[in-house]
Amino acid sequence: MFRVFTTKEFEDDFNKLDRSEKKSIRKIIQQLKTQGDNVGKPLGRLYFREKKFKGKRLYFLIYKQFMIILAVGISNKKVQQETINKILSEIKEYKKFVIIKLKEQN
């Protein structure tokens, strides 16, 4: 079973969604917890994936060695490439974030 962490960017994006979109995201997060790296479509790297829902996309990173999934953002098709590029440019920061979160929980 995977644990799902979220970034501040993800939380900001999530809070802008309507009720039905939030419900979809919650379902995807449950799916991520149980199915982990079998969810979504890889985006150039096996550990970076997206899951489509209601015309939008949820982006997440898989840290299999920690059994952690980090939800990093939500976007629509219009800003998809911009969002992907931003996530890829901050990949090392996300791993540091996950390690810090793990230390906080132990």
Buried (B, 14 or more C-beta within 10 A) or exposed (E): EBBBBBBEBBEEBBEEBEEEBEEBBEEBBEBBBEEBBEBBEEBEEEBBBBBEBEEBBBBBBBBEEBEBBBBBBBBEEEEBEEBBEBBEEBEEEBBEBBEEBBEEEE
